[in-house]
Amino acid sequence: MEFPNTLDALPVGRGARVCRLDAAGMQRRRLLDLGFVPGAAVTALQASPWGDPVAYGIRGAVIALRQEDAAAIKITEREA
């Protein structure tokens, strides 16, 4: 399976690194304030019963993001 390039496609239980944000304005500022900064390790922890939102573990916190917000976060594979 090919590694996804956006956070919304990351399967529950998998980890990745934030590469960049494709968001602007208040959405970008909000994501940065929540800890989604380039280089941060992120793990998809749990999806709601309907699949949206998804809970992500990042920088010692658990953050729930809607699919549209997670789609603005580009990710790369986490180094072992």
MIGUNU-371002 format. One record per atom (N, C-alpha, C): atom name; x, y, z. Coordinates in Angstrom, 1 decimal. Atoms other than C-alpha are relative to their C-alpha. Example, Ala and Ser with C-alpha at 12.3 -4.5 7.8 and 13.67 -1.06 7.14 Angstrom:
<pts>
PT:markol:u:v:w
PT:N:0.9:-1.2:0.0 .
PT:CA:12.3:-4.5:7.8 .
PT:C:0.9:1.2:0.0 .
PT:N:-0.9:-1.1:0.0 .
PT:CA:13.7:-1.1:7.1 .
PT:C:-0.8:1.1:0.8 .
</pts>
This chain:
<pts>
PT:markol:u:v:w
PT:N:0.8:-1.2:0.0 .
PT:CA:0.0:0.0:0.0 .
PT:C:0.9:1.2:0.0 .
PT:N:-0.8:-1.2:0.1 .
PT:CA:1.3:3.4:-0.9 .
PT:C:-0.3:0.9:1.1 .
PT:N:0.2:-0.9:-1.2 .
PT:CA:1.8:5.9:1.9 .
PT:C:-0.8:1.2:-0.5 .
PT:N:0.8:-1.2:0.4 .
PT:CA:-0.9:8.7:1.8 .
PT:C:0.8:1.3:0.1 .
PT:N:-0.8:-1.2:-0.1 .
PT:CA:0.2:12.2:1.3 .
PT:C:-0.8:1.1:0.7 .
PT:N:0.8:-1.0:-0.8 .
PT:CA:-2.6:14.0:3.3 .
PT:C:-0.5:-0.7:1.2 .
PT:N:0.4:0.5:-1.3 .
PT:CA:-3.6:13.5:6.9 .
PT:C:-1.4:-0.7:0.0 .
PT:N:1.3:0.6:0.0 .
PT:CA:-7.2:12.7:6.1 .
PT:C:0.0:-1.4:-0.6 .
PT:N:-0.1:1.4:0.6 .
PT:CA:-6.1:9.5:4.2 .
PT:C:0.8:-0.9:0.9 .
PT:N:-0.8:0.8:-0.9 .
PT:CA:-3.9:8.2:7.1 .
PT:C:-0.9:-1.0:0.8 .
PT:N:0.8:1.0:-0.7 .
PT:CA:-5.4:4.9:8.5 .
PT:C:0.2:0.1:1.5 .
PT:N:0.0:0.0:-1.5 .
PT:CA:-6.2:4.7:12.2 .
PT:C:1.1:-1.0:0.4 .
PT:N:-1.1:0.8:-0.5 .
PT:CA:-3.2:3.3:14.0 .
PT:C:1.4:0.3:-0.6 .
PT:N:-1.2:-0.3:0.7 .
PT:CA:-0.6:4.6:11.6 .
PT:C:0.5:1.4:0.4 .
PT:N:-0.7:-1.2:-0.3 .
PT:CA:1.9:7.4:12.2 .
PT:C:0.6:0.7:-1.2 .
PT:N:-0.6:-0.7:1.1 .
PT:CA:3.4:10.1:10.0 .
PT:C:0.6:1.3:0.6 .
PT:N:-0.5:-1.4:-0.4 .
PT:CA:5.2:13.5:10.1 .
PT:C:-0.7:1.0:-0.8 .
PT:N:0.6:-1.2:0.7 .
PT:CA:3.7:16.8:9.2 .
PT:C:1.1:0.5:-1.0 .
PT:N:-1.0:-0.5:1.0 .
PT:CA:5.4:18.0:6.0 .
PT:C:-0.3:1.5:-0.2 .
PT:N:0.4:-1.4:0.3 .
PT:CA:3.5:21.3:5.2 .
PT:C:-1.5:0.1:0.2 .
PT:N:1.5:-0.3:-0.1 .
PT:CA:0.1:23.0:5.5 .
PT:C:-0.4:0.7:-1.3 .
PT:N:0.6:-0.7:1.2 .
PT:CA:-1.9:23.8:2.4 .
PT:C:-1.3:0.7:0.5 .
PT:N:1.1:-0.8:-0.6 .
PT:CA:-4.1:26.2:4.4 .
PT:C:0.4:1.4:0.1 .
PT:N:-0.3:-1.5:-0.1 .
PT:CA:-4.3:30.0:4.6 .
PT:C:-0.9:0.6:1.0 .
PT:N:0.8:-0.8:-0.9 .
PT:CA:-5.6:32.6:6.9 .
PT:C:-0.2:-0.6:1.4 .
PT:N:0.4:0.5:-1.3 .
PT:CA:-7.4:31.6:10.1 .
PT:C:0.1:-1.5:0.1 .
PT:N:-0.2:1.4:0.0 .
PT:CA:-7.4:27.9:9.2 .
PT:C:1.4:-0.4:0.3 .
PT:N:-1.4:0.3:-0.1 .
PT:CA:-3.6:27.9:8.9 .
PT:C:0.4:0.3:1.4 .
PT:N:-0.4:-0.4:-1.3 .
PT:CA:-3.2:29.8:12.2 .
PT:C:-0.5:-1.0:1.0 .
PT:N:0.6:0.9:-0.9 .
PT:CA:-5.6:27.4:14.0 .
PT:C:0.8:-1.3:0.0 .
PT:N:-0.8:1.2:0.1 .
PT:CA:-3.7:24.3:12.7 .
PT:C:1.3:0.1:0.7 .
PT:N:-1.3:-0.2:-0.7 .
PT:CA:-0.4:25.7:13.8 .
PT:C:-0.1:0.1:1.5 .
PT:N:0.2:-0.1:-1.4 .
PT:CA:-1.7:26.6:17.2 .
PT:C:-0.3:-1.3:0.7 .
PT:N:0.3:1.3:-0.5 .
PT:CA:-3.0:23.1:17.6 .
PT:C:1.2:-1.0:0.0 .
PT:N:-1.3:0.8:0.0 .
PT:CA:0.6:21.8:17.0 .
PT:C:0.3:-0.7:-1.3 .
PT:N:-0.3:0.6:1.3 .
PT:CA:0.4:20.7:13.3 .
PT:C:1.1:0.9:-0.7 .
PT:N:-1.1:-0.7:0.6 .
PT:CA:3.8:22.2:12.5 .
PT:C:0.9:-0.9:-0.7 .
PT:N:-0.9:0.9:0.7 .
PT:CA:6.3:20.9:10.0 .
PT:C:1.0:-0.7:0.9 .
PT:N:-0.9:0.8:-0.7 .
PT:CA:8.3:18.0:11.4 .
PT:C:-0.7:-0.7:1.2 .
PT:N:0.6:0.6:-1.2 .
PT:CA:5.8:17.1:14.2 .
PT:C:-0.5:-1.4:-0.4 .
PT:N:0.5:1.4:0.2 .
PT:CA:4.9:13.4:14.6 .
PT:C:-1.5:0.0:0.4 .
PT:N:1.5:0.1:-0.2 .
PT:CA:1.2:12.6:14.3 .
PT:C:-0.4:-1.4:-0.2 .
PT:N:0.6:1.4:0.1 .
PT:CA:-0.8:9.4:14.8 .
PT:C:-1.5:0.1:-0.1 .
PT:N:1.4:0.1:0.1 .
PT:CA:-4.3:8.7:13.7 .
PT:C:-0.5:-1.0:1.1 .
PT:N:0.3:0.9:-1.2 .
PT:CA:-5.8:7.3:17.0 .
PT:C:-1.4:-0.6:-0.1 .
PT:N:1.4:0.5:0.0 .
PT:CA:-9.6:6.9:16.5 .
PT:C:-0.9:0.8:-0.9 .
PT:N:1.0:-0.7:0.8 .
PT:CA:-12.3:7.7:14.1 .
PT:C:-1.4:-0.1:0.6 .
PT:N:1.4:0.1:-0.5 .
PT:CA:-15.9:8.5:15.0 .
PT:C:-0.8:-1.0:-0.7 .
PT:N:0.8:1.1:0.6 .
PT:CA:-18.6:6.0:14.1 .
PT:C:-0.3:0.3:-1.5 .
PT:N:0.3:-0.4:1.3 .
PT:CA:-19.3:8.0:10.9 .
PT:C:1.3:0.3:-0.8 .
PT:N:-1.3:-0.3:0.6 .
PT:CA:-15.6:8.5:10.1 .
PT:C:0.5:1.4:0.0 .
PT:N:-0.3:-1.5:0.0 .
PT:CA:-15.6:12.3:10.6 .
PT:C:-0.6:0.6:1.2 .
PT:N:-1.4:-0.3:0.1 .
PT:CA:-14.0:13.7:12.7 .
PT:C:0.9:-1.2:0.4 .
PT:N:-1.0:1.0:-0.4 .
PT:CA:-10.8:11.7:13.5 .
PT:C:0.8:0.6:1.1 .
PT:N:-0.9:-0.5:-1.1 .
PT:CA:-8.8:12.0:16.7 .
PT:C:1.5:-0.4:-0.4 .
PT:N:-1.5:0.1:0.3 .
PT:CA:-5.0:12.5:16.1 .
PT:C:0.8:0.3:1.3 .
PT:N:-0.9:-0.3:-1.1 .
PT:CA:-2.3:12.3:18.7 .
PT:C:1.2:0.8:-0.6 .
PT:N:-1.0:-0.8:0.4 .
PT:CA:0.2:15.1:18.3 .
PT:C:0.6:0.8:1.2 .
PT:N:-0.7:-0.8:-1.1 .
PT:CA:2.8:16.7:20.7 .
PT:C:-0.6:-0.2:1.4 .
PT:N:0.6:0.3:-1.3 .
PT:CA:1.2:15.0:23.7 .
PT:C:-1.4:0.3:0.2 .
PT:N:1.4:-0.3:-0.1 .
PT:CA:-2.3:16.0:23.0 .
PT:C:-0.8:-0.8:-1.0 .
PT:N:0.9:0.7:0.9 .
PT:CA:-5.3:14.4:21.3 .
PT:C:-0.9:1.1:-0.6 .
PT:N:0.7:-1.1:0.7 .
PT:CA:-6.9:16.7:18.7 .
PT:C:-1.0:-0.7:-1.0 .
PT:N:1.0:0.5:1.0 .
PT:CA:-10.1:15.9:16.7 .
PT:C:-0.1:1.0:-1.2 .
PT:N:0.1:-0.9:1.2 .
PT:CA:-10.1:17.3:13.1 .
PT:C:-1.0:-0.6:-0.9 .
PT:N:0.9:0.3:1.1 .
PT:CA:-12.7:17.3:10.4 .
PT:C:0.8:-0.4:-1.2 .
PT:N:-0.7:0.5:1.1 .
PT:CA:-11.8:15.6:7.2 .
PT:C:0.5:1.2:-0.9 .
PT:N:-0.4:-1.1:0.9 .
PT:CA:-11.7:19.0:5.3 .
PT:C:1.3:0.7:0.6 .
PT:N:-1.2:-0.5:-0.7 .
PT:CA:-9.1:20.3:7.9 .
PT:C:1.2:-0.9:-0.2 .
PT:N:-1.0:1.0:0.1 .
PT:CA:-7.1:17.1:7.8 .
PT:C:0.6:0.0:-1.4 .
PT:N:-0.4:0.0:1.4 .
PT:CA:-7.0:17.3:4.0 .
PT:C:1.0:1.1:-0.4 .
PT:N:-0.9:-1.2:0.3 .
PT:CA:-5.0:20.6:4.2 .
PT:C:1.4:-0.3:0.6 .
PT:N:-1.3:0.4:-0.6 .
PT:CA:-2.1:18.8:6.1 .
PT:C:0.7:-1.0:-0.8 .
PT:N:-0.8:0.9:0.8 .
PT:CA:0.5:17.2:3.9 .
PT:C:0.9:-0.8:1.0 .
PT:N:-0.8:0.8:-1.0 .
PT:CA:2.4:14.3:5.6 .
PT:C:1.0:-0.8:-0.8 .
PT:N:-1.0:0.9:0.5 .
PT:CA:5.4:12.1:5.0 .
PT:C:0.1:-1.1:0.9 .
PT:N:-0.2:1.2:-0.8 .
PT:CA:6.3:8.7:6.3 .
PT:C:1.0:0.4:1.2 .
PT:N:-0.9:-0.2:-1.1 .
PT:CA:7.8:8.7:9.8 .
PT:C:1.2:-0.9:0.0 .
PT:N:-1.3:0.9:0.0 .
PT:CA:11.4:7.5:10.0 .
PT:C:-0.1:-0.9:1.2 .
PT:N:0.0:1.0:-1.1 .
PT:CA:11.8:4.4:12.1 .
PT:C:1.1:0.3:1.0 .
</pts>
